[in-house]
């Protein structure tokens, strides 16, 4: 009987004309493989997610990829015209095929969180032959509809709490669809965070920063790089993101789909994900509620998250 060969590999790989970083971890190199598509855009997760994925690593090789312009894969030299959904999708296919070849896998599993869930759905729709199954976490559906729900949530919460700061800032922006999306969404997301629509308990920025400080894979200068990449990614992808409407673009896929939704998620509102799940035709589909989470069940309910991933991706 062959001995288990543990995987712990941080690699710089030439993807889509630039160097990009992939971290692969697992208890055995023969395990099935999950590629995790991070959110944001720009919320690269090599620096903070591995500590939440230890249980998954007993069952899978887990690959975290800092996408183009994000985290370790950020560079001032990245052409802005390559920051497009189409280019990211092609990058993801290259990453997928790199991992398939390296670990001798016919197909791999895919998890997409938030922004990564846009890529995830596009990948399984266009390249079903590459993927065994897909989990969308904080699934993006119709960006404009989602932004209206987020705006209504912030306004209602501000009025309930008689929060004058929030109410005054809301007066400085218009209702969606936004004429100045970058500024308006910046205001709205600030208050979504304040009103626990990002994390039910705790503060995501602190989780990320503390995680990167403790990381085996990020140095001090990489934390600065992460911040630069997050800003660069949002600025260059937001306008295109706001045109996304999966209700129109993707109504049928031939891959099993499971959507994970935080009951308190008002970053990508869960009710939109539920409606999308109901109309989507898939080889097989499921919907899992996380009752103690907002936008980040993989951090807020780690045990349940890992258990549900293992269940969804039955070996």
QUIBELFEN-V208326 format. One record per helix or strand of 2 or more residues. SS is the DSSP state (h for helix, s for strand). FROM is the first residue (numbers start at 0). TO is the last residue. If there is no record, write none. Layout:
SS & FROM & TO
SS & FROM & TO
//
This chain:
s & 6 & 14
s & 17 & 25
s & 31 & 36
h & 49 & 51
h & 55 & 57
s & 59 & 65
h & 70 & 72
h & 79 & 81
h & 84 & 102
s & 107 & 112
h & 114 & 125
h & 127 & 129
s & 130 & 136
h & 142 & 159
h & 163 & 169
h & 180 & 193
h & 203 & 213
h & 219 & 240
h & 245 & 248
s & 255 & 261
h & 269 & 278
s & 284 & 289
h & 296 & 299
h & 301 & 311
//
